[in-house]
Amino acid sequence: MWGIPGAGYAGKMLSMAAKKFGLKCKIFMGAKDIKRQRPNVEAIRKNGATIVPVTTGSQTLVDAVSECMRYWVSNCNVSAMCVGSTVGPNIFIKICAWSTAQISRELIVQLKEEFGKIPRKMKLLNCVGGGSSAMGFWNEFMDTDAEFIGIEAGGPKNSKLHAAPLTNGSKIGILHGAAQYVIQNKEGQIGSTESISAGLDYPGISPLHCFLKDSKRARYTSATDEEALNAHKLVSTLENISPSLEPSHAFAEAIRIAPRLSSSNVIIVNSCGDSLKDKDIIKSRLGDYVR
Ligand SMILES: Cc1ncc(COP(=O)(O)O)c(C=O)c1O
């Protein structure tokens, strides 16, 4: 089995499954991400999987996906490729969206516990890298009045680099076997991205989200690195959770919109990752603040 994570979670899960079923497992990960997501990398290794560092290009998720696909097409008779987001050729998108849909089924249970029913005026906020957790979070609510807000990585404040193709009007191009809005130059070459969050640092976006944007079913915006860090600190200080840098982007949007809303609105943010994997980055950016 071969797998590709950005932040390392998909690699952690895949290596666990491989261990359980006695299969060999290789995880392709950008060399930059291996360094910045050390706790998840250690967990992958503990599960007995081999990590293949990808040192081409920006050494992040986009390069890891390319390298894993190259390897897979040369070895597809003896292996299976797993993709940790709703990206890549059609079938991988379907498998990923189908499995992450469980998140929204669990949300229904939690909503009924909390409110006794599913609230009518509800905003569902989720960060968007490739788009799998957002698809999973929204899946069961497609035919309801729930408002969907996807938050991409705006990159460092005052930098031209970002990982927000939907927010910044990127054109349609082809990446990893699918047409999508993608950060690119005039010749269609894939552009560089930058984000503090390894999981959101990707120039493309699932075609499913391109459709949700075009059909205006979902709204997309972005948060900068600094906004995400501030949101992480605020949420960790006030709530009994410590979101990783990916969902901290979504919390940043919640903090932005909440003061304008009446109390009848319900905002729900998918806190889809824990900050343990980001502890080194958070410490270096927020000083001694560590929850
Ligand atoms: C915690 C977390 N959230 C979000 C993402 C972004 O991916 P996706 O948009 O596919 O959910 C990742 C990717 O690694 C992640 O680790």
The ligand as a Gaussian input file, in Angstrom:
#p B3LYP/6-31G(d) Opt

LIG

0 1
 C       -6.180000      18.190000      10.457000
 C       -6.345000      18.425000       9.013000
 N       -7.356000      19.188000       8.595000
 C       -7.530000      19.468000       7.291000
 C       -6.668000      18.978000       6.342000
 C       -6.883000      19.379000       4.927000
 O       -7.241000      18.373000       4.085000
 P       -8.711000      18.267000       3.542000
 O       -9.074000      19.579000       2.958000
 O       -8.642000      17.172000       2.568000
 O       -9.590000      17.938000       4.713000
 C       -5.600000      18.142000       6.727000
 C       -4.678000      17.596000       5.735000
 O       -3.679000      16.999000       6.011000
 C       -5.425000      17.879000       8.093000
 O       -4.411000      17.148000       8.540000

